[in-house]
């Protein structure tokens, strides 16, 4: 009998190697969990007696595990799996060489396409990615328990952001921008006092955003309502200057017109500062700051009129876009925009409906803003309306010692996601076995999440002064520990999940949109949420269920499972798993029914969730989009629009590519006709790579993943 090794070389079957491996695992468990030398010999003999011409090393190891399971020696089987895994790591002791060199050669597609906001070809970004590869390697081999690393590598769970785990920094946050603007802050050892004008406030805000982004790895959010105060100050300053300069020589109407003209100039310049600074600054991780602007008109806010003006200008400038190096207006990646729908602007005769129509027009061309329903959010979060951290992860309600709700100045400690379809595959249609597997995998997730928490315990404020000493999160003394902000639910820690649709198909044989499937899917979601609540009660940590952790993870899990279990119809054959609770893109469902169905899962996903619908030809469908926005307000907490977006790689034009008189695709700006230099991207499946043209179909561009 010949054995095929991992490097595809062939050697003779060797009984001793198998016996040694089992014996090593035997020594690692308690005496009552061990097996005798005779039993070890029996396992080896069983494998040898199969008389196969060729065996893979992995096949032999699987056979050993099966025999141990038959003997009900589960602890020994676990020890053997860990021993097997540790040996694999030893064989790959120097694991970073290849990945780093492939980065430099621009051939490491997994890393290069993992974050679409980073240009992995530039030296500054590569420096961050190289450090990330070292961090991932040390995390897998040394920082995480072996069984957690093994579960991650096998796609049972995903330990997010391992490329930053080596450092004592957290995921995402809601900046306390109000405190930093009103009470001043410090950056690079320099005092920055409270601004006296709107434009200065905008400049300081962008400086804070860049500094914060350099000392964490996830997104951040800024509530622009805190800028309204400084716009009013600017107006008052112009009014005073006008009186001092012209006195009684000008009538009140002319003075008012003059002040409004100056104010509009300052407003435009300030918003332009935010937009251009964010898109031109480069943080230490090699990208523009990942920041979201929260656009909310709160009736209780004394500066609501000023904030309405700011929101209007932000939407106007986003609709226009930013010029690229070719001088063509394109859609900037940042800042992300989130627009809140409330009674005063939900297109039902409210005072600020004009802003919502502008927001819809902006979405039709630039995809942003996304939309939050204040009505539904109040139902889900104890009457509160607040921004996610970045663009998706939500905090849980938390009250200070005075009983006041607090959201700004809080953060997320990290994320671990569970691969639901893999539980379904391993269960092989046995629902009882599925629930057992789910319980085991959730225990792994809990242990991995505690690794996240423990890595931050004992960290001092000196690790990031802008966060911990100068107001973004807290105002601690140098050397003071951050531990109190990790406990009692002040910060969150998130359990993510992928593939609710696929696991329902595997266990129930139907989609989760089917009545029978929906009951099962809701039960799965409730089990996930119940575990988060149980962990929260046991530890005092802010565990939350996170509905949309990462699009790229949909492909990683699917790829691992296809390699391991082969092609499974409507599961691994697609090349991706459906993100979180979302309806599979191939199902025939209209926008309203999709939102109505998915809203039930958003309620359960306390740590964040977002849904989307695809509206074809959005620029010509504003009425339809407005109807959907009205529906969002009454039916779902958080939603976005998707559509196709034509893009010319020659000039950067991202408008609508035309079909010319010769029946060819043509860019209307630079008149490029080279199909290879045009692209159509869709946010439907989250695929971040290059799309391609259909063979023989000159008018159709397809996504490699979904073939849209």
C-alpha positions, 0 to 999 in steps of 0.5 A: 500500500502506497501513501500520497503525502501532502507534497504529492510525493509517494512513500510506503505505508508505515504502521509505526507513524500512525501508532506514534501519532495516536500514542502522542495524543494518548499521552495528552489526555487524562488516564480515563480517556486513554486507550491501550496499546492493544487498541492502538495496534487494532486501529493500525491493523484496521487501516492496513487491512483495507489493502488499498493501492493508494491512500492520502495522508488525510484519509489515514488520519480521518480513519483514525478519528472515525475509529476513536469516535466508534470507541467513544473516546471523544477527548482522545479524538480531539487531542489527536486532531490537535496533534495532527493540526500542530504537526501541520503548523510545524511543517509550515513554521515559516509561513509568511515568506510566500504570502509576503513575496506574492504581495510584493509581486502583486500576485496574492489575490486573497489579500489584494482583493480582501479590502476593496478600499486599499490599493495593494499595489502601492508601497505604503499599503503593502507595508501595512499588508506585510505587517498584517501577514506577520500578525496573521501568522503569529496569531495562528501559530502562537496567540490563539489556542490551537483548536481555535486556529484549527477551527478558523483554518477549516472554515468552522469559524472566522476570526476576523481581522487577525492581521491586526490582532497582534496589536492592542487595538479595537475594531470600530467606534462612534467618535465623541466628536461633540466632546472633542470639538467643545472641549478641545483635543490634542494631536501629535502633541499639539493642543487644538482648541474649540473652533470658532467657525464652521470651516475650522470645525470641519477641518478639525473634524477631518484631522480627528477622523484621520488620527482615529483611523490610524489607531484602530482597524475598523470603521468610525462614525461622526454625527454631523449634527454637532457641526450645526452649532458652529454654522450658527456661530459663523452666521452670527459672526458675519451678521456682526461684521456686517453691522460693524462695517455698514451700520445703518447704510444698509437696510435689513433685507440687504444685510440679511442677503449679504449674511446668507451669501457669506454663510453659503460660501462658508457652508460649501467650503466647509463641506468641501473640506470634509469631502476632499480631506477624507479622500486625500488623506492617507492613514497609517494602514494605507487607505483613506479613513473608513468613516461614515457621516450620520445625517439625522434631523432630531426635532429636539436639536436646537440647531436643526435648521443649521443641520438641515443646511449642512445635510443638503450641502453634503448631499449636493456635493456627493451627487456631484462627485469628486474629480479623478486624475482625468478630471472626470467626476467619480463616486468617492469611496468615503465618507459613507453616508447614512440618512435617517428617515423620521416623521419630518422627512419620510415623504409624507408631507414633512418639513424636510421631505425636500432633503429626502428627495435629494437623498434619493436622487443622490442614491440613484447616481452614487449608491449612497446614502443608505437609510435608517428608519428612526421609527423602527430603530426606536422599536428595537433600541429602547426609543433611541436613534443613533449611528452604527460604528462605521457603516454596519455594526450597532451598539447596544443601549447603555446608560451612564451613572446618571441614567442617561443613554450614551452612544458616542464615545463607545466601540466594538472589541472585535468580531468572530463569525460562524459558518452555518452551512458547514454545520448543515453539511456535517449534519447530513440532513439530521436536524438533531445532529445539526443542533448539537453541532451548532452548540459545539461551534458556538462554544468555539465562537465564545472562546474565540471572542474571549480571546479578543476581549482578553487581548485588550484587558490591561491595555493602557491609554498610552496605546492611542492617546487620541482615543483614550486620553483626548476624547474620541472614547475617553479622557484617561490619564497617561498609563491608566488602564482601559479595562472599565470600558471593556466591561458592563456592556459599554463596548460591544463584542460581536458574533457574526453569521453567514449562510442562513439561506444555505443552512435552511436548504441543507437541513429543511430542503427549502429556502428560508423564505418558505414557511417551513424554512422560515420557522427553522431560520428564525429558530436558528437566529434566536439560538444565536441571540440567546447565546449572546444574551447568556454570555453577556449575563455570565461575563458582563461583556456586551455580546451582540449578534452581528448580521453583516460581518463581511462580504468576502467571508461569503466566498472564503467559507464557500471555497473551503467547504467546496474543497472539503465536501465537494459540489453541493447543489445550491450550496457550494456550487455557487461559489459564495454563501448568502450574507447573514440572513439575506434572501438569495439573490436568485429568488424571485422576490420584489423589493417590498416583500424582501424588506418585509421578510428580512426585517424580522431578522434585523430585530434579532441581530442586535449587533447590527444588520443591513438589507438591500434591494436592487433597483434597475436603472435607478437614475430613471426610477426616482419615483420607484425609489421614493416609494421604497424609501417610504416603505423603509420608514414603516417596515425595516430599520436599515436598508440600502439600494444596489444597482449596476454601476458602469465604469470606464477604466480609461478615464474613470467615468462612472456614469451610464455606458452607452451603446453606440450606432455600431451596437458597441459599448462606448464611454460617453466621455473618452469614447473608449470602446475597448471592452476590457477597459470597461467594467460593470460592478454590482453590490448584490453579491459583494464580489470585489474582483474584476468582472468580465464580458460574456463570450459572444455577447457584446452587450452584457458584462457579467459578475464572475460570482453570480453571473449577473 
